[in-house]
Amino acid sequence: MLPWRLKVGGEVISHDLSPTLSTNDAQLETEAVLSGHVIGLLSGLSAAPLIRAGRLVPLLANHVSDHMSVHIYYGSRTAQPSRVRAFIDLAVERLAGSSDYVLDAKELALAEANGRRKMRRL
């Protein structure tokens, strides 16, 4: 279980948690958060489209660290199947620098404020 890395006063701290739900399935985690049963530290790949659609409300927006990344793990490059190389190249092309899956600080703060206003009206 990886700790949550949060920015506090300009410094990134690690915070260990005792989770109610622990999974390596991003879709399951996203669905649990959407259902309102848990809060989660979702990747931009999962969260950004849902935040933009108003389905998720970011929390702790002022404490987001820039640490999270997407990693692709694969076996040795020796005798690497061409389909594996093609997938890696496609993933890098589509994800590197894409604003589709990244919310800048201003957009994240605005989404958090809008979500808080919406919750107050309920």
C-alpha positions as CSV (number, residue, x, y, z in Angstrom):
1,M,0.0,0.0,0.0
2,L,1.5,3.3,-1.1
3,P,1.1,6.3,1.1
4,W,-0.8,9.4,-0.1
5,R,1.7,12.1,-1.0
6,L,0.3,15.5,-0.2
7,K,1.7,19.0,-0.6
8,V,1.7,20.9,2.7
9,G,3.3,24.3,3.0
10,G,5.3,23.8,-0.2
11,E,6.7,20.5,1.0
12,V,5.5,17.0,-0.1
13,I,4.7,14.7,2.8
14,S,3.8,11.0,2.8
15,H,0.7,10.0,4.8
16,D,0.1,6.3,5.6
17,L,-3.6,5.3,5.7
18,S,-5.7,2.4,7.0
19,P,-8.0,2.1,4.0
20,T,-11.5,0.8,4.0
21,L,-11.0,-0.4,0.4
22,S,-7.7,-1.4,-1.1
23,T,-7.5,-2.4,-4.8
24,N,-5.2,-2.3,-7.8
25,D,-8.2,-2.0,-10.1
26,A,-8.5,1.7,-11.1
27,Q,-12.1,1.1,-12.4
28,L,-13.2,-0.4,-9.2
29,E,-11.7,2.4,-7.2
30,T,-13.3,5.0,-9.4
31,E,-16.7,3.3,-9.1
32,A,-16.4,3.1,-5.3
33,V,-15.6,6.9,-5.2
34,L,-18.5,7.7,-7.6
35,S,-20.9,5.7,-5.4
36,G,-20.0,7.9,-2.4
37,H,-18.7,5.0,-0.3
38,V,-15.1,6.1,-0.1
39,I,-12.7,8.9,-1.0
40,G,-9.8,8.0,-3.2
41,L,-6.6,9.3,-4.7
42,L,-7.5,8.7,-8.3
43,S,-5.2,9.3,-11.3
44,G,-5.9,12.0,-13.7
45,L,-6.7,9.3,-16.3
46,S,-9.7,8.3,-14.2
47,A,-10.6,11.5,-12.5
48,A,-10.2,14.4,-14.9
49,P,-13.0,13.6,-17.3
50,L,-15.4,12.9,-14.3
51,I,-14.4,16.1,-12.6
52,R,-15.0,18.1,-15.8
53,A,-18.4,16.4,-16.2
54,G,-19.3,17.4,-12.6
55,R,-19.6,13.7,-11.5
56,L,-16.6,13.9,-9.0
57,V,-15.7,16.7,-6.6
58,P,-12.0,17.1,-5.9
59,L,-11.0,17.3,-2.2
60,L,-7.7,18.8,-0.9
61,A,-7.1,20.5,-4.2
62,N,-4.5,22.8,-2.5
63,H,-2.5,19.7,-1.4
64,V,-2.1,17.9,-4.7
65,S,1.5,16.8,-5.3
66,D,2.9,16.5,-8.8
67,H,4.3,13.1,-7.9
68,M,1.8,10.7,-9.5
69,S,2.7,9.4,-12.9
70,V,1.6,6.7,-15.3
71,H,4.0,3.8,-15.6
72,I,4.1,1.0,-18.2
73,Y,5.9,-2.1,-17.1
74,Y,7.1,-4.7,-19.6
75,G,9.6,-7.5,-19.9
76,S,13.0,-7.2,-21.5
77,R,13.4,-5.2,-24.7
78,T,15.2,-8.2,-26.1
79,A,12.8,-10.0,-28.4
80,Q,10.0,-7.6,-27.4
81,P,6.8,-8.3,-29.5
82,S,6.0,-5.6,-31.9
83,R,2.5,-5.2,-30.5
84,V,4.0,-4.3,-27.0
85,R,6.3,-1.7,-28.6
86,A,3.3,-0.4,-30.6
87,F,1.2,0.0,-27.4
88,I,4.0,1.7,-25.5
89,D,4.5,4.2,-28.4
90,L,0.8,4.8,-28.7
91,A,0.4,5.4,-24.9
92,V,3.3,7.8,-24.8
93,E,1.9,9.7,-27.9
94,R,-1.6,10.0,-26.5
95,L,-0.8,10.7,-22.8
96,A,2.4,12.8,-22.8
97,G,1.5,16.4,-22.3
98,S,-2.2,15.7,-22.9
99,S,-4.5,18.1,-21.1
100,D,-7.3,15.6,-21.4
101,Y,-6.1,13.8,-18.3
102,V,-4.6,16.6,-16.3
103,L,-6.3,19.4,-14.5
104,D,-4.2,22.5,-13.8
105,A,-4.3,24.0,-10.3
106,K,-6.8,26.7,-11.4
107,E,-9.2,24.2,-12.9
108,L,-8.9,21.9,-9.9
109,A,-9.6,24.7,-7.4
110,L,-12.6,25.9,-9.4
111,A,-14.0,22.3,-9.5
112,E,-13.5,21.9,-5.8
113,A,-15.2,25.3,-5.0
114,N,-18.2,24.5,-7.3
115,G,-18.5,21.1,-5.7
116,R,-18.6,22.6,-2.2
117,R,-21.2,25.2,-3.3
118,K,-23.3,22.4,-4.7
119,M,-23.1,20.4,-1.5
120,R,-24.1,23.4,0.6
121,R,-27.4,23.7,-1.4
122,L,-28.3,20.1,-0.6
